[in-house]
Amino acid sequence: MSRLIYVTITIFAFLSGSQIESSAQSRIEKIADDQIDISITLSDNDGISILQVTDLHLGGKGKWHDDISTFRRINRLVEMHDPDLLALTGDVFAGKEMAAIVIRNFDELERPWLYVFGNHDAEGDIDRDGIYDLFSKSLWGVLGFHNANSPAGRKYDYCVDIKLEGESIPLWQIYGLDTGPHEGVKAIQPDQVEWYKDKSQVSKDEYGTMVRAISIFHIPFIQYQYLWDDKTIHKEGESKEKVWYEKDDGSTYRAFVEVGNIEATFCGHDHYNNYWGEYTGGIILSYGYISGEATNEAWPTGGKLITLPVDDSEIQIQNVVPVFDN
């Protein structure tokens, strides 16, 4: 029996019977390839809660015992905080077998989970389109695309409308963006920025208002470095490595400021940065909190808890780690 098959069987056995129920009721509806509606019935008025997990690197380092621990720790965070949604901001898995395991585990949490590509996810025996095909079989996973005018074809950018059950206008929108690599370039491309602008305008025309929004993606913008370097701006959290913004030139952030709907962004990629703060232009730039045990070196793995208010108040953000009874 191969090592990969052994790991697969081990993790499936560990996860058996690990289903966690959500206190909120949710419904997912695909409107178009790049548009998904999620309706939520909230149990209280504390806001829409999102647990961001990032850089799990499951199956990529051959440390199956760490992968089991990663699932266990994330499941515990869900038990503790009962989020309405989850956001997986890239570098989640390596290979088709592990992708299938990830889908099964997160589906068992019985709540919508949004996914954006990391730069390592499509390495190995499955490409990006193959991953999307797997997602089409998921009960709760969310991933969309649009057909870009480029040799690369699809770009996996999409918009999610978050509506309270019975309401026609979204309370919030989430723009999931694909930071690549696109033909070897790790950065959002100009055609994607135009897609975002067009999508925002269509939304404004349809709903008669600019809906409050956040964005999730994997590779940080160059403005994350500017934010940390600016000592006059208050930040929460820590920085233990440089900002690996790769080929980002700052244009996507400038587009966010220009359009005016994005209030906060949440990325991954840098394992040992977890800070956030409001940068020039009024947008909160926030790192996720490393969630994969196989990459754990700087601090205990956990997640980012994000609360989108149902009133006019501000977004709440905190780093969270699981606590076990024994």
N, C-alpha and C positions, 0 to 999 in steps of 0.2 A: 504494500500500500504506500502511495507516495506521501510525502510530507504535507502537501497541500490538501489532499483528501483527508488526512488525519486531523489537520487543523480545522477543516470544515466540519467534520463530524463532532469534534470536541466542542466547538463553539455552539453548534446547533443543540447539542445535549445540554450545555450550560444554560442556554436561553429558554429551554422548554419550560412552559408554565410561568413565564415571566411577564405575562400580560398585565398592563397597568391601565386602569380606567381613568378617564378624564371627567372632571366635574362639569366642564362646559360641553355643549353640544355644537358640533360643527358640520357644515355641508360644503363640499367642494364641487364646483361646476366649471368645466372647461368651456369658455366662450369662443376662443380662437386659439391657434397654436401659441400665440404670445400673450394671451389674456386669460386669467383664471379668477373666478369669483369664489371667495370663502365667506360663508355666512356663519356667524357665531351667536349663540345664545349665552350670554354671560351670567354667571351665578351671583355676581355683585357688580358694583360700579367702581371697582378699584382700577379698572383699565384692562387693556388687552396685553397679556403677558407673553413674551417670546423668550425661549431659552436658545441662545446661540451657542453652538458647539463647532469647533474648528480644528483642522489639522489632526485628525484622528490617525491617519497613516496606517489603517488596518490592513494587515497582510503584506505590507511593503517592506518590513524589516525582519521578517521571519521570527518574530517574538510572539508566538501565539498566546503565551500566558499573559503578556501585556495587553494583547487585544481583548482577551476575556475580561481583564480588569477594566479596560476602557468602557466596554459595554456595561459592566456592573456599576461603575461610577456615574455614567450618564443616566442609567435607569434610576439610580438613587436620587439624582438631582430632580428628575421628573416626579418622583414620589414626594420629595420635599416641597417643591414649588408649584407643581401641577400647572405648567404653562398651557396657554391656549394653543400656541404654535411652537414649532421648533424651526430654527434656521441653521442649516449645515453649510458653512462657508468654505468648502473646498478642501482638497487633499484628504479625502475621507477614506478611500480604499484603493487597493491595487489588485486588478484582475477581476475577471467575470465571476468567479466563485465568491469572492469576498463582497462584490457588489450585490449579489443576490442575498447574502447573509445580512448586509446592511439594510436592504429593503425589508426583509422579513422582520428584523429586530425593531426598526423604527415604526413599521406598520403596527406592530403589537402594542405600541404606546397609544394607539387609537386617537390620534389628533393630527392635523395637517403638519407636514414637515417640508419646508422649502429647501431646495438644493441649488447651489451654484458650483460650477466647475472650478477645481483647483488646477494647478499646472501639472500635477502628477496623476490625477485620477484616470486619465485615458492611456496611461502607459501599460505595457504588458499585452495581454491577449484580448483586449476589448478597446474599441475606439469610442469617440464621443457619441456618434450616432447609435452605436450598440448599447451604450449606457442609457441613452434616451429610450430605446426600445424596451429595455428592462423596466424603466420607470413607468412605461405605459401599462405594465401589469400590476403596479403598486396600487393599493387601496387608498393610501394617504399621502404618498410622495408627490411633490409639485416641482415640475421642471418644464419650461417652455422654450420656444425658439421663434425666430423670424428668418426668412430667407434673404440673406444679405446680398447686395450686388458686388460680389467679390469671388475670386477663384475658390475661396474656402467654403462658399455656400452658406450653410446655416450658421447663425450666431445664436448662442443660447442665452438670449436676453428675454425677459418677460416681465409682465406687470400683474400684480395680484391686488384685486379690490377686496378689502376687508370690510364687510358689512355686518351690522347687527341684524339678527333675524327679523325679517319683515320690513326692513328699510331698503329704499331704492338707491340712496346715495351712499357711497363708501364713507366710513369714518376715517379710514387710513388707506393708503396704498403702499405697496412694497415693490420696488423695482429691483429685480434680480439681474445682475450684469455679469457677463462672461469676459473675464480678463485674460483669456487665452491660455496657452500660446496660440496665436493666429499666424499660421505660416511661419512659426518660429519666434514671433514677436509677443512678448508678455506685456500686453497693455490693451486697454479698450481702444478700438479703432474709430476713425471719424464717422463711418457709416453707422456705428452703434450709437454714437452721440446724437446723430440725426434721428435715428429711431426713437431714442428717448425723448427728444424735443417734440417730434411728431406725436408720439403716444401721449405726452403730457397735454398737448394742445387738443387732441381728440377728446381726452378726458374732460378738460375744461369746457369744451363745447357741449359735450353730452350732459354733464351734470350742472352746468351753469356756475361752477365755482372751482377754484383751485384746491383740490383735495390735499390735505396734509400727507406727507410721504416720507419714507425712509428708503435707503438703498442697501443691499447686501451684495458683496462680491469678495473675491479672494485676495488679489494683490493690491496693496495700499497705493493711494495716490502720493505724488511727491509732496503734497501739502501736509501729509502726516509728519514728514521730516521738518517742514517749516514750523508746524505747530509745536513740536518738541523743542526746537531750537529757540523759539520765542519765549524768553524768560518772563515777559510781561503777561503772558496768558496762563491762567490757572489750569492745571491738569490734575486729574485723578489717575491713580494706577502707577505702573512702573514701566521703565524702559531698560532693557538689558542687552539690546543689540541695535545696530543701525536699522534704518527703514529701508527695506528691500523693495523699493518702488519699481524696480526693473526699468522698463522703457516708458513709463508713464511721464507725460509732459505737462500735466496739470490741466489739460483742456476739458476733461470730464468734470472736474470740480468747478471750473469756471462756468460750464454749461449749467450745472446745478444751481449756482448762484444766480445766473441770468434768468432761468425759468422760474425759480422761486418756490418750488413745492417741496424740495428735499430738505428735511430738518436735521437728519442725522444719517451717517453712513457707518457700516459695520463690516470689517474685513478680517482676514486671517493672515496666512503666509508667514509672518514673522512669529516664531514660536515664543519668543521671550520679550515681547512687548504686549502690554495689556492696558495701556493708558487711553484716556479720552479727554477731550476738551473742545470748546467752541472756538473755531478758527475764524479768521477774517472773512466776512461774508455771512456770518451767522449760522454756519452749519457745524454741528457736532461731528468730529471725526473720532471714531472709536474702534479700537482693536477688539477682537474676540479674546477669549482666555483659553489657552491651550488645553485641549481635551483628550489628546491621545497619550496613553501611558508609554508607548514605544519611543516617544520624543521627550519624555519628562526629564528635565535636568535642573531647571531653575526654581520651580515651585510645584506644589501638588496640583494635579490636573483638575479642571472644573469646567466652568462655562460662564457666559455673560447673560444676566437676567435683564431684559429690556421690558419696560412697561409703557405702552402707548396710551395716553389718557383718553377718556371718553368725553372730557370737557376741554376747556381751552388751556389747561395747565401744560407744564413742560414734560418732556420724556424723562423717565427715570431709568438709570443705568447702574448696575452693580456687578462686581465679580463675585461668583459663588463657587464653593467647593462642597462636595458631598460630605455628610457626617453620618457615620455608621454607629449603630447601637453597640456593636461588639467587634 
